[in-house]
Amino acid sequence: MIVATNNGTIDERAHLLSPPLQQSSATCELTFYYHMSGANVGRLEVLLIEGLQESRVWSVEGTQSNRWHKGVVKIGR
């Protein structure tokens, strides 16, 4: 899956939502790859939503060199 914001508008956002994860283990992780390179690169973040509570559990901002990076986020239960 590619989620891109690249048409040049200011404060453009792209979202990828997963369905609720039921009965995950305490060692549950989200693994993904990201590429953030070029002028005006913004922020990539992973949010954990539990009920009405939203928490940022991972974030990176700005250009990260012209290559793919692996992201691993501990989600837990």
mmCIF file of the N, C-alpha and C atoms, coordinates in Angstrom:
data_MODEL
# 
_entry.id   MODEL 
# 
loop_
_atom_site.group_PDB 
_atom_site.id 
_atom_site.type_symbol 
_atom_site.label_atom_id 
_atom_site.label_alt_id 
_atom_site.label_comp_id 
_atom_site.label_asym_id 
_atom_site.label_entity_id 
_atom_site.label_seq_id 
_atom_site.pdbx_PDB_ins_code 
_atom_site.Cartn_x 
_atom_site.Cartn_y 
_atom_site.Cartn_z 
_atom_site.occupancy 
_atom_site.B_iso_or_equiv 
_atom_site.pdbx_formal_charge 
_atom_site.auth_seq_id 
_atom_site.auth_comp_id 
_atom_site.auth_asym_id 
_atom_site.auth_atom_id 
_atom_site.pdbx_PDB_model_num 
ATOM 1   N N  . MET A 1 1  ? 0.849   -1.166  0.000  1.00 0.00 ? 1  MET A N  1 
ATOM 2   C CA . MET A 1 1  ? 0.000   0.000   0.000  1.00 0.00 ? 1  MET A CA 1 
ATOM 3   C C  . MET A 1 1  ? 0.892   1.225   0.000  1.00 0.00 ? 1  MET A C  1 
ATOM 4   N N  . ILE A 1 2  ? 0.621   2.150   -0.842 1.00 0.00 ? 2  ILE A N  1 
ATOM 5   C CA . ILE A 1 2  ? 1.322   3.426   -0.845 1.00 0.00 ? 2  ILE A CA 1 
ATOM 6   C C  . ILE A 1 2  ? 0.330   4.509   -0.448 1.00 0.00 ? 2  ILE A C  1 
ATOM 7   N N  . VAL A 1 3  ? 0.738   5.322   0.502  1.00 0.00 ? 3  VAL A N  1 
ATOM 8   C CA . VAL A 1 3  ? -0.048  6.478   0.911  1.00 0.00 ? 3  VAL A CA 1 
ATOM 9   C C  . VAL A 1 3  ? 0.807   7.694   0.605  1.00 0.00 ? 3  VAL A C  1 
ATOM 10  N N  . ALA A 1 4  ? 0.349   8.531   -0.319 1.00 0.00 ? 4  ALA A N  1 
ATOM 11  C CA . ALA A 1 4  ? 1.185   9.640   -0.771 1.00 0.00 ? 4  ALA A CA 1 
ATOM 12  C C  . ALA A 1 4  ? 0.437   10.968  -0.711 1.00 0.00 ? 4  ALA A C  1 
ATOM 13  N N  . THR A 1 5  ? 1.179   12.001  -0.385 1.00 0.00 ? 5  THR A N  1 
ATOM 14  C CA . THR A 1 5  ? 0.690   13.373  -0.483 1.00 0.00 ? 5  THR A CA 1 
ATOM 15  C C  . THR A 1 5  ? 1.711   14.126  -1.311 1.00 0.00 ? 5  THR A C  1 
ATOM 16  N N  . ASN A 1 6  ? 1.472   14.186  -2.602 1.00 0.00 ? 6  ASN A N  1 
ATOM 17  C CA . ASN A 1 6  ? 2.506   14.778  -3.448 1.00 0.00 ? 6  ASN A CA 1 
ATOM 18  C C  . ASN A 1 6  ? 1.957   15.671  -4.553 1.00 0.00 ? 6  ASN A C  1 
ATOM 19  N N  . ASN A 1 7  ? 0.791   16.276  -4.354 1.00 0.00 ? 7  ASN A N  1 
ATOM 20  C CA . ASN A 1 7  ? 0.310   17.149  -5.422 1.00 0.00 ? 7  ASN A CA 1 
ATOM 21  C C  . ASN A 1 7  ? 0.624   18.616  -5.168 1.00 0.00 ? 7  ASN A C  1 
ATOM 22  N N  . GLY A 1 8  ? 1.358   18.921  -4.087 1.00 0.00 ? 8  GLY A N  1 
ATOM 23  C CA . GLY A 1 8  ? 1.872   20.260  -3.891 1.00 0.00 ? 8  GLY A CA 1 
ATOM 24  C C  . GLY A 1 8  ? 1.021   21.203  -3.075 1.00 0.00 ? 8  GLY A C  1 
ATOM 25  N N  . THR A 1 9  ? -0.101  20.757  -2.547 1.00 0.00 ? 9  THR A N  1 
ATOM 26  C CA . THR A 1 9  ? -0.910  21.663  -1.744 1.00 0.00 ? 9  THR A CA 1 
ATOM 27  C C  . THR A 1 9  ? -0.367  21.740  -0.322 1.00 0.00 ? 9  THR A C  1 
ATOM 28  N N  . ILE A 1 10 ? -0.560  22.877  0.322  1.00 0.00 ? 10 ILE A N  1 
ATOM 29  C CA . ILE A 1 10 ? -0.074  23.089  1.686  1.00 0.00 ? 10 ILE A CA 1 
ATOM 30  C C  . ILE A 1 10 ? -0.942  22.318  2.671  1.00 0.00 ? 10 ILE A C  1 
ATOM 31  N N  . ASP A 1 11 ? -0.307  21.699  3.654  1.00 0.00 ? 11 ASP A N  1 
ATOM 32  C CA . ASP A 1 11 ? -0.980  20.952  4.716  1.00 0.00 ? 11 ASP A CA 1 
ATOM 33  C C  . ASP A 1 11 ? -1.805  19.784  4.169  1.00 0.00 ? 11 ASP A C  1 
ATOM 34  N N  . GLU A 1 12 ? -1.323  19.176  3.096  1.00 0.00 ? 12 GLU A N  1 
ATOM 35  C CA . GLU A 1 12 ? -2.005  18.019  2.530  1.00 0.00 ? 12 GLU A CA 1 
ATOM 36  C C  . GLU A 1 12 ? -1.763  16.813  3.435  1.00 0.00 ? 12 GLU A C  1 
ATOM 37  N N  . ARG A 1 13 ? -2.779  16.008  3.605  1.00 0.00 ? 13 ARG A N  1 
ATOM 38  C CA . ARG A 1 13 ? -2.662  14.837  4.480  1.00 0.00 ? 13 ARG A CA 1 
ATOM 39  C C  . ARG A 1 13 ? -3.151  13.583  3.771  1.00 0.00 ? 13 ARG A C  1 
ATOM 40  N N  . ALA A 1 14 ? -2.542  12.482  4.129  1.00 0.00 ? 14 ALA A N  1 
ATOM 41  C CA . ALA A 1 14 ? -2.994  11.175  3.658  1.00 0.00 ? 14 ALA A CA 1 
ATOM 42  C C  . ALA A 1 14 ? -3.188  10.301  4.888  1.00 0.00 ? 14 ALA A C  1 
ATOM 43  N N  . HIS A 1 15 ? -4.197  9.460   4.853  1.00 0.00 ? 15 HIS A N  1 
ATOM 44  C CA . HIS A 1 15 ? -4.504  8.610   6.001  1.00 0.00 ? 15 HIS A CA 1 
ATOM 45  C C  . HIS A 1 15 ? -4.611  7.154   5.560  1.00 0.00 ? 15 HIS A C  1 
ATOM 46  N N  . LEU A 1 16 ? -4.172  6.287   6.413  1.00 0.00 ? 16 LEU A N  1 
ATOM 47  C CA . LEU A 1 16 ? -4.353  4.853   6.246  1.00 0.00 ? 16 LEU A CA 1 
ATOM 48  C C  . LEU A 1 16 ? -4.822  4.328   7.585  1.00 0.00 ? 16 LEU A C  1 
ATOM 49  N N  . LEU A 1 17 ? -6.046  3.844   7.640  1.00 0.00 ? 17 LEU A N  1 
ATOM 50  C CA . LEU A 1 17 ? -6.606  3.332   8.887  1.00 0.00 ? 17 LEU A CA 1 
ATOM 51  C C  . LEU A 1 17 ? -6.735  1.820   8.813  1.00 0.00 ? 17 LEU A C  1 
ATOM 52  N N  . SER A 1 18 ? -6.385  1.148   9.906  1.00 0.00 ? 18 SER A N  1 
ATOM 53  C CA . SER A 1 18 ? -6.577  -0.297  9.959  1.00 0.00 ? 18 SER A CA 1 
ATOM 54  C C  . SER A 1 18 ? -7.892  -0.575  10.678 1.00 0.00 ? 18 SER A C  1 
ATOM 55  N N  . PRO A 1 19 ? -8.445  -1.747  10.464 1.00 0.00 ? 19 PRO A N  1 
ATOM 56  C CA . PRO A 1 19 ? -9.600  -2.135  11.273 1.00 0.00 ? 19 PRO A CA 1 
ATOM 57  C C  . PRO A 1 19 ? -9.136  -2.349  12.719 1.00 0.00 ? 19 PRO A C  1 
ATOM 58  N N  . PRO A 1 20 ? -10.055 -2.344  13.679 1.00 0.00 ? 20 PRO A N  1 
ATOM 59  C CA . PRO A 1 20 ? -9.652  -2.602  15.070 1.00 0.00 ? 20 PRO A CA 1 
ATOM 60  C C  . PRO A 1 20 ? -8.957  -3.956  15.198 1.00 0.00 ? 20 PRO A C  1 
ATOM 61  N N  . LEU A 1 21 ? -7.901  -3.988  15.989 1.00 0.00 ? 21 LEU A N  1 
ATOM 62  C CA . LEU A 1 21 ? -7.183  -5.237  16.239 1.00 0.00 ? 21 LEU A CA 1 
ATOM 63  C C  . LEU A 1 21 ? -7.741  -5.857  17.514 1.00 0.00 ? 21 LEU A C  1 
ATOM 64  N N  . GLN A 1 22 ? -8.309  -7.007  17.387 1.00 0.00 ? 22 GLN A N  1 
ATOM 65  C CA . GLN A 1 22 ? -8.911  -7.689  18.524 1.00 0.00 ? 22 GLN A CA 1 
ATOM 66  C C  . GLN A 1 22 ? -7.926  -8.688  19.130 1.00 0.00 ? 22 GLN A C  1 
ATOM 67  N N  . GLN A 1 23 ? -7.850  -8.712  20.416 1.00 0.00 ? 23 GLN A N  1 
ATOM 68  C CA . GLN A 1 23 ? -7.077  -9.706  21.172 1.00 0.00 ? 23 GLN A CA 1 
ATOM 69  C C  . GLN A 1 23 ? -5.633  -9.828  20.694 1.00 0.00 ? 23 GLN A C  1 
ATOM 70  N N  . SER A 1 24 ? -4.967  -8.707  20.539 1.00 0.00 ? 24 SER A N  1 
ATOM 71  C CA . SER A 1 24 ? -3.557  -8.763  20.164 1.00 0.00 ? 24 SER A CA 1 
ATOM 72  C C  . SER A 1 24 ? -2.724  -9.145  21.387 1.00 0.00 ? 24 SER A C  1 
ATOM 73  N N  . SER A 1 25 ? -1.541  -9.642  21.132 1.00 0.00 ? 25 SER A N  1 
ATOM 74  C CA . SER A 1 25 ? -0.671  -10.041 22.241 1.00 0.00 ? 25 SER A CA 1 
ATOM 75  C C  . SER A 1 25 ? 0.077   -8.827  22.776 1.00 0.00 ? 25 SER A C  1 
ATOM 76  N N  . ALA A 1 26 ? 0.687   -8.972  23.909 1.00 0.00 ? 26 ALA A N  1 
ATOM 77  C CA . ALA A 1 26 ? 1.454   -7.894  24.520 1.00 0.00 ? 26 ALA A CA 1 
ATOM 78  C C  . ALA A 1 26 ? 2.669   -7.520  23.674 1.00 0.00 ? 26 ALA A C  1 
ATOM 79  N N  . THR A 1 27 ? 3.092   -8.399  22.771 1.00 0.00 ? 27 THR A N  1 
ATOM 80  C CA . THR A 1 27 ? 4.267   -8.145  21.934 1.00 0.00 ? 27 THR A CA 1 
ATOM 81  C C  . THR A 1 27 ? 3.892   -7.684  20.518 1.00 0.00 ? 27 THR A C  1 
ATOM 82  N N  . CYS A 1 28 ? 2.640   -7.303  20.298 1.00 0.00 ? 28 CYS A N  1 
ATOM 83  C CA . CYS A 1 28 ? 2.168   -6.882  18.979 1.00 0.00 ? 28 CYS A CA 1 
ATOM 84  C C  . CYS A 1 28 ? 2.973   -5.676  18.477 1.00 0.00 ? 28 CYS A C  1 
ATOM 85  N N  . GLU A 1 29 ? 3.404   -5.746  17.213 1.00 0.00 ? 29 GLU A N  1 
ATOM 86  C CA . GLU A 1 29 ? 4.164   -4.666  16.585 1.00 0.00 ? 29 GLU A CA 1 
ATOM 87  C C  . GLU A 1 29 ? 3.576   -4.353  15.213 1.00 0.00 ? 29 GLU A C  1 
ATOM 88  N N  . LEU A 1 30 ? 3.719   -3.121  14.815 1.00 0.00 ? 30 LEU A N  1 
ATOM 89  C CA . LEU A 1 30 ? 3.387   -2.691  13.463 1.00 0.00 ? 30 LEU A CA 1 
ATOM 90  C C  . LEU A 1 30 ? 4.706   -2.448  12.744 1.00 0.00 ? 30 LEU A C  1 
ATOM 91  N N  . THR A 1 31 ? 4.935   -3.140  11.645 1.00 0.00 ? 31 THR A N  1 
ATOM 92  C CA . THR A 1 31 ? 6.155   -2.982  10.860 1.00 0.00 ? 31 THR A CA 1 
ATOM 93  C C  . THR A 1 31 ? 5.780   -2.435  9.492  1.00 0.00 ? 31 THR A C  1 
ATOM 94  N N  . PHE A 1 32 ? 6.492   -1.420  9.047  1.00 0.00 ? 32 PHE A N  1 
ATOM 95  C CA . PHE A 1 32 ? 6.202   -0.778  7.770  1.00 0.00 ? 32 PHE A CA 1 
ATOM 96  C C  . PHE A 1 32 ? 7.472   -0.141  7.232  1.00 0.00 ? 32 PHE A C  1 
ATOM 97  N N  . TYR A 1 33 ? 7.444   0.234   5.974  1.00 0.00 ? 33 TYR A N  1 
ATOM 98  C CA . TYR A 1 33 ? 8.562   0.913   5.337  1.00 0.00 ? 33 TYR A CA 1 
ATOM 99  C C  . TYR A 1 33 ? 8.086   2.272   4.844  1.00 0.00 ? 33 TYR A C  1 
ATOM 100 N N  . TYR A 1 34 ? 8.951   3.274   4.940  1.00 0.00 ? 34 TYR A N  1 
ATOM 101 C CA . TYR A 1 34 ? 8.575   4.619   4.523  1.00 0.00 ? 34 TYR A CA 1 
ATOM 102 C C  . TYR A 1 34 ? 9.723   5.290   3.778  1.00 0.00 ? 34 TYR A C  1 
ATOM 103 N N  . HIS A 1 35 ? 9.354   6.192   2.889  1.00 0.00 ? 35 HIS A N  1 
ATOM 104 C CA . HIS A 1 35 ? 10.311  6.939   2.080  1.00 0.00 ? 35 HIS A CA 1 
ATOM 105 C C  . HIS A 1 35 ? 9.922   8.403   2.167  1.00 0.00 ? 35 HIS A C  1 
ATOM 106 N N  . MET A 1 36 ? 10.769  9.216   2.741  1.00 0.00 ? 36 MET A N  1 
ATOM 107 C CA . MET A 1 36 ? 10.490  10.644  2.917  1.00 0.00 ? 36 MET A CA 1 
ATOM 108 C C  . MET A 1 36 ? 11.695  11.434  2.450  1.00 0.00 ? 36 MET A C  1 
ATOM 109 N N  . SER A 1 37 ? 11.620  11.940  1.224  1.00 0.00 ? 37 SER A N  1 
ATOM 110 C CA . SER A 1 37 ? 12.751  12.650  0.659  1.00 0.00 ? 37 SER A CA 1 
ATOM 111 C C  . SER A 1 37 ? 12.251  13.793  -0.201 1.00 0.00 ? 37 SER A C  1 
ATOM 112 N N  . GLY A 1 38 ? 12.970  14.901  -0.192 1.00 0.00 ? 38 GLY A N  1 
ATOM 113 C CA . GLY A 1 38 ? 12.635  16.016  -1.047 1.00 0.00 ? 38 GLY A CA 1 
ATOM 114 C C  . GLY A 1 38 ? 12.320  17.275  -0.260 1.00 0.00 ? 38 GLY A C  1 
ATOM 115 N N  . ALA A 1 39 ? 11.970  18.308  -1.002 1.00 0.00 ? 39 ALA A N  1 
ATOM 116 C CA . ALA A 1 39 ? 11.648  19.596  -0.386 1.00 0.00 ? 39 ALA A CA 1 
ATOM 117 C C  . ALA A 1 39 ? 10.271  19.538  0.279  1.00 0.00 ? 39 ALA A C  1 
ATOM 118 N N  . ASN A 1 40 ? 10.133  20.244  1.354  1.00 0.00 ? 40 ASN A N  1 
ATOM 119 C CA . ASN A 1 40 ? 8.850   20.398  2.046  1.00 0.00 ? 40 ASN A CA 1 
ATOM 120 C C  . ASN A 1 40 ? 8.246   19.086  2.544  1.00 0.00 ? 40 ASN A C  1 
ATOM 121 N N  . VAL A 1 41 ? 9.092   18.155  2.946  1.00 0.00 ? 41 VAL A N  1 
ATOM 122 C CA . VAL A 1 41 ? 8.594   16.906  3.515  1.00 0.00 ? 41 VAL A CA 1 
ATOM 123 C C  . VAL A 1 41 ? 8.057   17.201  4.909  1.00 0.00 ? 41 VAL A C  1 
ATOM 124 N N  . GLY A 1 42 ? 6.886   16.716  5.190  1.00 0.00 ? 42 GLY A N  1 
ATOM 125 C CA . GLY A 1 42 ? 6.251   16.991  6.481  1.00 0.00 ? 42 GLY A CA 1 
ATOM 126 C C  . GLY A 1 42 ? 6.545   15.944  7.526  1.00 0.00 ? 42 GLY A C  1 
ATOM 127 N N  . ARG A 1 43 ? 5.500   15.411  8.123  1.00 0.00 ? 43 ARG A N  1 
ATOM 128 C CA . ARG A 1 43 ? 5.635   14.468  9.237  1.00 0.00 ? 43 ARG A CA 1 
ATOM 129 C C  . ARG A 1 43 ? 4.841   13.204  8.922  1.00 0.00 ? 43 ARG A C  1 
ATOM 130 N N  . LEU A 1 44 ? 5.405   12.085  9.336  1.00 0.00 ? 44 LEU A N  1 
ATOM 131 C CA . LEU A 1 44 ? 4.732   10.793  9.283  1.00 0.00 ? 44 LEU A CA 1 
ATOM 132 C C  . LEU A 1 44 ? 4.562   10.345  10.717 1.00 0.00 ? 44 LEU A C  1 
ATOM 133 N N  . GLU A 1 45 ? 3.337   9.960   11.076 1.00 0.00 ? 45 GLU A N  1 
ATOM 134 C CA . GLU A 1 45 ? 3.120   9.528   12.451 1.00 0.00 ? 45 GLU A CA 1 
ATOM 135 C C  . GLU A 1 45 ? 2.174   8.346   12.487 1.00 0.00 ? 45 GLU A C  1 
ATOM 136 N N  . VAL A 1 46 ? 2.332   7.562   13.541 1.00 0.00 ? 46 VAL A N  1 
ATOM 137 C CA . VAL A 1 46 ? 1.448   6.436   13.820 1.00 0.00 ? 46 VAL A CA 1 
ATOM 138 C C  . VAL A 1 46 ? 0.667   6.796   15.066 1.00 0.00 ? 46 VAL A C  1 
ATOM 139 N N  . LEU A 1 47 ? -0.649  6.741   14.938 1.00 0.00 ? 47 LEU A N  1 
ATOM 140 C CA . LEU A 1 47 ? -1.525  7.051   16.058 1.00 0.00 ? 47 LEU A CA 1 
ATOM 141 C C  . LEU A 1 47 ? -2.221  5.779   16.513 1.00 0.00 ? 47 LEU A C  1 
ATOM 142 N N  . LEU A 1 48 ? -2.339  5.621   17.810 1.00 0.00 ? 48 LEU A N  1 
ATOM 143 C CA . LEU A 1 48 ? -3.063  4.497   18.406 1.00 0.00 ? 48 LEU A CA 1 
ATOM 144 C C  . LEU A 1 48 ? -4.359  5.061   18.966 1.00 0.00 ? 48 LEU A C  1 
ATOM 145 N N  . ILE A 1 49 ? -5.480  4.537   18.496 1.00 0.00 ? 49 ILE A N  1 
ATOM 146 C CA . ILE A 1 49 ? -6.783  5.012   18.941 1.00 0.00 ? 49 ILE A CA 1 
ATOM 147 C C  . ILE A 1 49 ? -7.448  3.914   19.752 1.00 0.00 ? 49 ILE A C  1 
ATOM 148 N N  . GLU A 1 50 ? -7.732  4.230   21.006 1.00 0.00 ? 50 GLU A N  1 
ATOM 149 C CA . GLU A 1 50 ? -8.417  3.303   21.907 1.00 0.00 ? 50 GLU A CA 1 
ATOM 150 C C  . GLU A 1 50 ? -9.654  4.020   22.446 1.00 0.00 ? 50 GLU A C  1 
ATOM 151 N N  . GLY A 1 51 ? -10.823 3.613   21.947 1.00 0.00 ? 51 GLY A N  1 
ATOM 152 C CA . GLY A 1 51 ? -12.042 4.310   22.325 1.00 0.00 ? 51 GLY A CA 1 
ATOM 153 C C  . GLY A 1 51 ? -11.998 5.731   21.803 1.00 0.00 ? 51 GLY A C  1 
ATOM 154 N N  . LEU A 1 52 ? -12.104 6.710   22.697 1.00 0.00 ? 52 LEU A N  1 
ATOM 155 C CA . LEU A 1 52 ? -12.027 8.119   22.312 1.00 0.00 ? 52 LEU A CA 1 
ATOM 156 C C  . LEU A 1 52 ? -10.629 8.695   22.507 1.00 0.00 ? 52 LEU A C  1 
ATOM 157 N N  . GLN A 1 53 ? -9.700  7.887   23.007 1.00 0.00 ? 53 GLN A N  1 
ATOM 158 C CA . GLN A 1 53 ? -8.330  8.318   23.296 1.00 0.00 ? 53 GLN A CA 1 
ATOM 159 C C  . GLN A 1 53 ? -7.439  8.101   22.077 1.00 0.00 ? 53 GLN A C  1 
ATOM 160 N N  . GLU A 1 54 ? -6.735  9.147   21.663 1.00 0.00 ? 54 GLU A N  1 
ATOM 161 C CA . GLU A 1 54 ? -5.799  9.067   20.539 1.00 0.00 ? 54 GLU A CA 1 
ATOM 162 C C  . GLU A 1 54 ? -4.402  9.402   21.040 1.00 0.00 ? 54 GLU A C  1 
ATOM 163 N N  . SER A 1 55 ? -3.439  8.516   20.790 1.00 0.00 ? 55 SER A N  1 
ATOM 164 C CA . SER A 1 55 ? -2.068  8.724   21.244 1.00 0.00 ? 55 SER A CA 1 
ATOM 165 C C  . SER A 1 55 ? -1.103  8.582   20.074 1.00 0.00 ? 55 SER A C  1 
ATOM 166 N N  . ARG A 1 56 ? -0.151  9.494   19.969 1.00 0.00 ? 56 ARG A N  1 
ATOM 167 C CA . ARG A 1 56 ? 0.910   9.354   18.980 1.00 0.00 ? 56 ARG A CA 1 
ATOM 168 C C  . ARG A 1 56 ? 1.949   8.420   19.561 1.00 0.00 ? 56 ARG A C  1 
ATOM 169 N N  . VAL A 1 57 ? 2.190   7.296   18.892 1.00 0.00 ? 57 VAL A N  1 
ATOM 170 C CA . VAL A 1 57 ? 3.140   6.301   19.406 1.00 0.00 ? 57 VAL A CA 1 
ATOM 171 C C  . VAL A 1 57 ? 4.441   6.281   18.610 1.00 0.00 ? 57 VAL A C  1 
ATOM 172 N N  . TRP A 1 58 ? 4.470   7.000   17.482 1.00 0.00 ? 58 TRP A N  1 
ATOM 173 C CA . TRP A 1 58 ? 5.688   7.045   16.668 1.00 0.00 ? 58 TRP A CA 1 
ATOM 174 C C  . TRP A 1 58 ? 5.570   8.233   15.722 1.00 0.00 ? 58 TRP A C  1 
ATOM 175 N N  . SER A 1 59 ? 6.694   8.898   15.457 1.00 0.00 ? 59 SER A N  1 
ATOM 176 C CA . SER A 1 59 ? 6.669   10.051  14.562 1.00 0.00 ? 59 SER A CA 1 
ATOM 177 C C  . SER A 1 59 ? 8.064   10.310  14.013 1.00 0.00 ? 59 SER A C  1 
ATOM 178 N N  . VAL A 1 60 ? 8.122   10.777  12.772 1.00 0.00 ? 60 VAL A N  1 
ATOM 179 C CA . VAL A 1 60 ? 9.368   11.228  12.158 1.00 0.00 ? 60 VAL A CA 1 
ATOM 180 C C  . VAL A 1 60 ? 9.011   12.419  11.275 1.00 0.00 ? 60 VAL A C  1 
ATOM 181 N N  . GLU A 1 61 ? 9.928   13.387  11.200 1.00 0.00 ? 61 GLU A N  1 
ATOM 182 C CA . GLU A 1 61 ? 9.622   14.619  10.483 1.00 0.00 ? 61 GLU A CA 1 
ATOM 183 C C  . GLU A 1 61 ? 10.777  15.039  9.581  1.00 0.00 ? 61 GLU A C  1 
ATOM 184 N N  . GLY A 1 62 ? 10.436  15.620  8.433  1.00 0.00 ? 62 GLY A N  1 
ATOM 185 C CA . GLY A 1 62 ? 11.442  16.140  7.518  1.00 0.00 ? 62 GLY A CA 1 
ATOM 186 C C  . GLY A 1 62 ? 12.045  15.064  6.634  1.00 0.00 ? 62 GLY A C  1 
ATOM 187 N N  . THR A 1 63 ? 12.914  15.504  5.738  1.00 0.00 ? 63 THR A N  1 
ATOM 188 C CA . THR A 1 63 ? 13.537  14.564  4.819  1.00 0.00 ? 63 THR A CA 1 
ATOM 189 C C  . THR A 1 63 ? 14.409  13.562  5.573  1.00 0.00 ? 63 THR A C  1 
ATOM 190 N N  . GLN A 1 64 ? 14.359  12.312  5.155  1.00 0.00 ? 64 GLN A N  1 
ATOM 191 C CA . GLN A 1 64 ? 15.060  11.226  5.846  1.00 0.00 ? 64 GLN A CA 1 
ATOM 192 C C  . GLN A 1 64 ? 16.047  10.516  4.929  1.00 0.00 ? 64 GLN A C  1 
ATOM 193 N N  . SER A 1 65 ? 16.532  11.192  3.929  1.00 0.00 ? 65 SER A N  1 
ATOM 194 C CA . SER A 1 65 ? 17.439  10.689  2.898  1.00 0.00 ? 65 SER A CA 1 
ATOM 195 C C  . SER A 1 65 ? 16.636  9.947   1.832  1.00 0.00 ? 65 SER A C  1 
ATOM 196 N N  . ASN A 1 66 ? 17.214  9.839   0.675  1.00 0.00 ? 66 ASN A N  1 
ATOM 197 C CA . ASN A 1 66 ? 16.518  9.295   -0.485 1.00 0.00 ? 66 ASN A CA 1 
ATOM 198 C C  . ASN A 1 66 ? 16.621  7.775   -0.523 1.00 0.00 ? 66 ASN A C  1 
ATOM 199 N N  . ARG A 1 67 ? 16.002  7.143   0.451  1.00 0.00 ? 67 ARG A N  1 
ATOM 200 C CA . ARG A 1 67 ? 15.968  5.676   0.507  1.00 0.00 ? 67 ARG A CA 1 
ATOM 201 C C  . ARG A 1 67 ? 14.803  5.241   1.379  1.00 0.00 ? 67 ARG A C  1 
ATOM 202 N N  . TRP A 1 68 ? 14.505  3.964   1.368  1.00 0.00 ? 68 TRP A N  1 
ATOM 203 C CA . TRP A 1 68 ? 13.447  3.394   2.196  1.00 0.00 ? 68 TRP A CA 1 
ATOM 204 C C  . TRP A 1 68 ? 13.984  3.094   3.587  1.00 0.00 ? 68 TRP A C  1 
ATOM 205 N N  . HIS A 1 69 ? 13.162  3.337   4.601  1.00 0.00 ? 69 HIS A N  1 
ATOM 206 C CA . HIS A 1 69 ? 13.504  3.068   5.996  1.00 0.00 ? 69 HIS A CA 1 
ATOM 207 C C  . HIS A 1 69 ? 12.465  2.119   6.578  1.00 0.00 ? 69 HIS A C  1 
ATOM 208 N N  . LYS A 1 70 ? 12.898  1.308   7.508  1.00 0.00 ? 70 LYS A N  1 
ATOM 209 C CA . LYS A 1 70 ? 11.990  0.393   8.187  1.00 0.00 ? 70 LYS A CA 1 
ATOM 210 C C  . LYS A 1 70 ? 11.525  1.043   9.495  1.00 0.00 ? 70 LYS A C  1 
ATOM 211 N N  . GLY A 1 71 ? 10.231  1.027   9.715  1.00 0.00 ? 71 GLY A N  1 
ATOM 212 C CA . GLY A 1 71 ? 9.669   1.514   10.964 1.00 0.00 ? 71 GLY A CA 1 
ATOM 213 C C  . GLY A 1 71 ? 9.047   0.361   11.731 1.00 0.00 ? 71 GLY A C  1 
ATOM 214 N N  . VAL A 1 72 ? 9.307   0.283   13.005 1.00 0.00 ? 72 VAL A N  1 
ATOM 215 C CA . VAL A 1 72 ? 8.706   -0.738  13.867 1.00 0.00 ? 72 VAL A CA 1 
ATOM 216 C C  . VAL A 1 72 ? 8.143   -0.030  15.091 1.00 0.00 ? 72 VAL A C  1 
ATOM 217 N N  . VAL A 1 73 ? 6.846   -0.232  15.326 1.00 0.00 ? 73 VAL A N  1 
ATOM 218 C CA . VAL A 1 73 ? 6.176   0.430   16.440 1.00 0.00 ? 73 VAL A CA 1 
ATOM 219 C C  . VAL A 1 73 ? 5.571   -0.637  17.341 1.00 0.00 ? 73 VAL A C  1 
ATOM 220 N N  . LYS A 1 74 ? 5.902   -0.580  18.609 1.00 0.00 ? 74 LYS A N  1 
ATOM 221 C CA . LYS A 1 74 ? 5.332   -1.509  19.591 1.00 0.00 ? 74 LYS A CA 1 
ATOM 222 C C  . LYS A 1 74 ? 3.909   -1.045  19.903 1.00 0.00 ? 74 LYS A C  1 
ATOM 223 N N  . ILE A 1 75 ? 2.933   -1.897  19.605 1.00 0.00 ? 75 ILE A N  1 
ATOM 224 C CA . ILE A 1 75 ? 1.528   -1.576  19.819 1.00 0.00 ? 75 ILE A CA 1 
ATOM 225 C C  . ILE A 1 75 ? 1.033   -2.167  21.142 1.00 0.00 ? 75 ILE A C  1 
ATOM 226 N N  . GLY A 1 76 ? 1.445   -3.388  21.428 1.00 0.00 ? 76 GLY A N  1 
ATOM 227 C CA . GLY A 1 76 ? 0.984   -4.051  22.654 1.00 0.00 ? 76 GLY A CA 1 
ATOM 228 C C  . GLY A 1 76 ? -0.487  -4.425  22.559 1.00 0.00 ? 76 GLY A C  1 
ATOM 229 N N  . ARG A 1 77 ? -1.077  -4.678  23.699 1.00 0.00 ? 77 ARG A N  1 
ATOM 230 C CA . ARG A 1 77 ? -2.497  -5.050  23.717 1.00 0.00 ? 77 ARG A CA 1 
ATOM 231 C C  . ARG A 1 77 ? -3.356  -3.872  23.353 1.00 0.00 ? 77 ARG A C  1 
# 
